[in-house]
Amino acid sequence: MPARCLVRGSMNVDEFFQVKEIARPGETISSENLVKRPGGKGANQAGAIARAGAIVDLVGAVGQDGLWVRDELKGTGVGVEGVSVVEENTGRALIQVNEVGENSIILYKGANYASVPLYTIHPDTTHAVFQNEIPLSSTLEYLSRASSLKISTVFNPSPMPTSEELKTFPWHQLTWLIVNSGEALALCKALDLEVQDVSASTSAVDTAKPLLSCLSSHLPTTNVVCTPRRRRPKLQGTTRDTTGAGDCFTGYMVAGLIRLEGKATTADYVTVLKRAVQAAGMCVEKRGALASIPLAEEVDARLNSAS
């Protein structure tokens, strides 16, 4: 049987407001458009894994108002048997997107914090993916179960847990940590780790190197991936919306790891990361989160045209 992935995470109704400039404190502005799309980091990453060509099961929750979110995910190839329908309203993300694609997001937890039945992990599961838009207690429960089953675990701590939660996190159960440079710096500070000052650095690589060194020395059993805020994939057109780009990167990276089946060289990992960066770059060319994640054949065609 082919390998598969479990995602325990959030599901949202994303409400996108197209604005000229993101609202400042005390300011009232008008939106040029309002669009509702499926989202949530768990849903986005599960959708990206499916579109990247891997088998994925999502464990999450929606209210009656979010049944269409579940159905759209199923349509992308995500297994939704683990999605519970609860009394609470579906989680919401209120997203302002300005003319250059930057965004500002307000989250409403909703059904993401509802109690859901414990899901039976499929025996062919090789990877489990977590974020931080559901109760941390549930994340830790599934992390512990996955670790005990020798399943590779992936954590994208966004939004960042508290300093106390980070200090007590069972890092020994974590196989892969995915953070951007801002999250990596916040994590180093939360763990009271000394890190070289990177505030004056203009290079994404120079910014990431000391952060990676700092985290890798403190987390010797965890592979750390630090994504720069400025990526250099081959784009067509301008950046329209950065929402979901990080989730797209994570999903494509995990799908690549699944295909490696644990037997890989450094060059293999570099190939996986290049494909994930290209997918994330293509994601920002379209509006939306889940809706903007490209299909595997589209990403491969772009990579081939760039080589």
C-alpha positions in Angstrom: 0.0 0.0 0.0 1.3 3.5 -0.7 2.5 5.7 2.1 0.2 8.4 3.5 0.2 11.4 5.7 -1.9 12.5 8.6 -2.6 16.2 9.2 -4.1 17.2 12.6 -5.0 20.9 12.2 -7.4 23.7 11.6 -10.1 24.4 9.1 -11.5 27.9 8.4 -13.7 29.9 6.3 -11.3 32.5 4.9 -13.0 35.9 4.2 -10.8 38.0 1.9 -11.2 41.7 1.8 -9.4 43.4 -1.2 -8.1 46.8 0.0 -5.8 49.5 -1.3 -3.9 49.6 2.0 -4.2 47.5 5.1 -6.2 49.4 7.8 -4.3 51.1 10.6 -5.4 51.4 14.2 -8.5 53.7 14.5 -9.0 53.8 10.7 -12.1 52.8 8.8 -11.6 51.8 5.2 -13.7 50.3 2.3 -13.1 47.0 0.7 -13.2 46.6 -3.1 -14.3 43.0 -2.9 -15.2 40.2 -0.5 -14.5 36.5 -1.3 -15.1 33.5 0.9 -12.8 30.5 0.4 -11.8 27.4 2.4 -8.7 27.8 4.5 -7.0 27.2 7.9 -3.4 26.0 8.1 -4.4 22.4 8.6 -6.7 22.4 5.6 -4.2 24.4 3.5 -1.3 22.0 4.2 -3.4 18.9 3.7 -4.6 20.4 0.3 -1.0 21.1 -0.7 0.1 17.6 0.2 -2.7 16.2 -2.0 -2.0 18.5 -4.9 1.7 17.6 -4.6 0.7 14.0 -5.3 0.6 12.3 -1.9 -2.2 10.6 0.0 -3.3 12.6 3.1 -5.9 12.4 5.8 -7.1 15.5 7.7 -8.4 15.4 11.3 -10.2 18.6 12.2 -13.7 20.1 12.8 -16.3 22.4 11.2 -19.7 23.6 12.1 -22.8 23.2 9.9 -21.8 26.5 8.3 -18.6 24.9 7.1 -19.7 21.7 5.4 -18.8 23.2 2.1 -15.2 23.6 3.3 -15.0 19.9 4.1 -16.5 19.1 0.7 -14.1 21.3 -1.2 -11.2 19.6 0.5 -12.5 16.2 -0.4 -12.7 17.5 -4.0 -8.9 18.2 -3.9 -8.2 14.6 -2.9 -7.9 15.1 0.9 -9.3 12.3 3.0 -12.0 13.9 5.3 -13.2 10.9 7.3 -11.5 12.4 10.3 -13.4 15.8 10.0 -16.0 16.1 12.7 -19.1 18.3 12.4 -19.7 20.1 15.7 -22.1 22.6 17.2 -19.7 25.5 17.2 -19.4 27.7 14.1 -16.5 27.0 11.7 -13.3 28.9 12.4 -12.8 32.1 10.6 -10.0 34.1 9.1 -10.6 37.7 8.3 -7.9 38.6 5.8 -7.1 42.0 4.3 -5.0 41.8 1.1 -3.5 45.0 -0.3 -2.6 46.0 -3.8 0.9 44.4 -3.6 -0.3 41.1 -2.1 0.6 41.7 1.6 -1.9 40.6 4.1 -3.2 41.1 7.6 -5.1 38.3 9.3 -7.5 38.0 12.3 -8.3 34.4 13.4 -11.5 33.2 15.2 -11.0 29.8 16.7 -14.5 28.4 16.5 -14.8 24.7 15.8 -11.0 24.3 15.7 -11.1 24.3 19.5 -14.1 21.9 19.8 -13.6 18.5 21.3 -13.3 15.9 18.5 -13.1 12.1 18.7 -9.7 10.5 18.6 -8.9 9.4 15.1 -7.4 6.0 14.3 -4.2 6.5 12.5 -4.0 4.5 9.2 -1.4 1.8 9.4 0.3 3.1 6.2 0.9 6.5 7.6 4.5 7.5 7.5 4.3 11.2 8.3 2.2 13.4 10.6 1.9 17.2 10.3 0.9 19.8 12.9 0.5 23.6 13.2 -0.7 25.7 16.1 -4.3 26.8 15.2 -5.9 24.0 17.4 -5.5 23.3 21.1 -1.8 22.5 21.8 -3.0 19.6 24.0 -4.5 17.9 21.0 -1.3 18.5 18.9 0.8 16.9 21.7 -1.5 13.9 21.9 -1.2 13.2 18.2 2.5 14.0 18.3 3.0 11.4 21.0 1.0 8.8 19.3 2.8 9.3 16.0 6.2 9.2 17.6 5.4 6.0 19.4 4.4 4.5 16.0 7.7 5.5 14.5 5.9 8.0 12.2 8.0 11.0 11.1 6.5 14.1 12.7 6.5 17.7 11.2 5.6 20.8 13.2 5.0 24.3 11.8 4.5 26.4 14.9 2.3 29.1 13.5 1.0 31.1 15.3 3.9 30.7 17.8 3.1 29.0 21.1 3.9 30.8 24.3 7.4 30.8 25.7 6.4 28.4 28.5 4.8 26.1 25.9 7.9 26.1 23.8 10.2 25.4 26.8 8.1 22.3 27.8 7.5 21.1 24.2 8.6 17.4 23.7 11.2 18.2 21.0 12.6 14.7 21.2 9.3 13.5 19.5 9.7 15.9 16.6 11.4 14.8 13.4 11.1 18.1 11.4 10.6 21.7 12.5 9.6 24.2 9.8 9.9 27.9 10.7 10.4 31.2 8.9 13.3 33.5 10.0 11.0 35.5 12.3 9.6 32.4 14.0 13.1 30.9 14.3 14.3 34.1 16.0 11.3 34.1 18.4 11.9 30.4 19.2 15.6 31.1 20.0 14.6 33.9 22.3 11.9 31.8 24.0 14.3 29.0 24.7 16.9 31.5 26.1 19.4 30.7 23.3 22.1 33.1 22.3 22.0 33.9 18.6 24.0 36.2 16.4 22.4 39.5 15.6 20.8 39.3 12.2 18.9 42.5 12.1 21.3 44.2 9.7 21.6 41.3 7.3 20.4 41.8 3.8 20.8 38.2 2.6 18.1 35.6 3.3 20.8 33.0 3.6 22.9 35.0 6.0 19.8 35.6 8.1 18.9 32.0 8.3 22.4 30.5 9.0 22.9 31.6 12.6 19.3 30.8 13.4 19.6 27.3 12.0 22.9 26.8 13.9 21.3 28.0 17.1 18.2 25.7 16.9 20.1 22.7 15.6 22.5 22.8 18.5 19.6 22.9 21.0 17.4 20.4 19.1 20.0 17.7 18.1 17.3 15.1 17.1 15.2 17.4 15.1 15.8 18.5 11.5 15.2 22.2 11.2 14.1 24.0 8.0 14.2 27.8 8.0 12.3 29.4 5.2 13.5 32.9 4.2 11.0 35.7 3.9 12.4 36.5 0.5 12.3 33.5 -1.9 13.6 33.4 -5.5 11.4 31.0 -7.5 10.6 31.6 -11.1 7.4 33.7 -11.1 5.1 34.7 -13.9 3.5 38.1 -13.3 3.3 39.9 -10.0 2.7 38.9 -6.4 -1.1 39.0 -5.9 -1.6 37.4 -2.5 0.9 35.8 0.0 -1.8 34.0 2.0 -1.1 30.3 2.2 2.4 30.4 0.6 4.0 29.0 3.8 1.4 26.2 4.0 2.0 25.4 0.3 5.7 25.1 1.0 5.1 22.8 4.0 2.7 20.6 2.0 5.0 20.2 -0.9 8.0 19.5 1.3 6.1 16.8 3.2 4.9 15.2 0.0 8.6 15.2 -1.2 9.7 13.6 2.1 7.0 10.9 1.7 8.3 10.0 -1.7 11.9 9.7 -0.5 10.8 6.9 1.9 13.6 7.6 4.3 16.3 6.8 1.8 17.9 10.0 0.7 21.0 11.9 -0.1 21.7 15.6 0.6 21.0 16.2 -3.1 17.6 14.5 -2.8 16.6 16.8 0.1 17.8 19.9 -1.9 15.5 18.7 -4.8 12.5 18.4 -2.4 13.1 21.9 -1.0 13.6 23.5 -4.5 10.2 22.0 -5.6 8.6 23.3 -2.4 10.0 26.8 -2.9 8.8 26.8 -6.5 5.3 25.7 -5.5 5.1 28.5 -2.8 6.2 31.0 -5.4 3.5 30.0 -7.8 1.0 30.2 -4.9 1.5 33.9 -4.5 0.6 34.5 -8.2 -3.0 33.8 -7.4 -5.5 35.0 -4.9 -6.7 32.9 -2.0 -5.0 30.2 0.2 -6.1 26.7 -0.7 -7.4 27.8 -4.1 -4.0 29.2 -5.1 -2.0 26.0 -4.4 -0.7 24.7 -7.7 -0.9 21.1 -9.0 2.2 18.9 -9.1 2.4 18.9 -12.9 2.2 22.7 -13.0 5.1 23.0 -10.5 7.2 20.4 -12.4 6.5 22.2 -15.7 7.7 25.5 -14.3 10.8 23.9 -12.8 11.6 22.2 -16.2 11.2 25.5 -18.0 13.6 27.2 -15.6 16.3 24.5 -15.9 
